[in-house]
Amino acid sequence: MSTAPTLESLSVGDVVAGGSFPLTRDSLVRYAGASGDFNPIHYRDDVAVSVGLPGVLAHGMLTMGFAVQPVVDWAGDPARIVDYQVRFTRPVLVDPVDGAVVTVVAKVGAIDEEARVARIDLTVTFNDQKVLGKAQARVNLA
């Protein structure tokens, strides 16, 4: 079991977490069942194309959820995440055969010593392009 991070051990720019997250069409259907979001743009190419999309897209909330998971793991307790926000900037297209892989890198963006909070900036990419903009988690390290 790893020790929870301390504010004193951090510097702005430190990479604290990261990972790669493979997605398949099956994972989108499972997420639809769990979330109740059965919008067919998340599992049917014909519907996605008919509304002007290039193909089936991953659910935005699914992308947002797994993007913060490396930070949760690093923090050691999900309750330490006191704020998390993103902007959806680009869709994640999930190929029917190859799926998709989303990569996350989490870096210390700022440290508030008085509040004992670290702002962790997330770079979330698919096919070498950012899919979440201004993705930031605030982690209480008191």
Summary of the structure (lengths in Angstrom):
residues: 142
radius of gyration: 16.6
end to end distance: 19.5
largest distance: 53.0
contacts: 413
relative contact order: 0.24
helix: 30%
strand: 39%
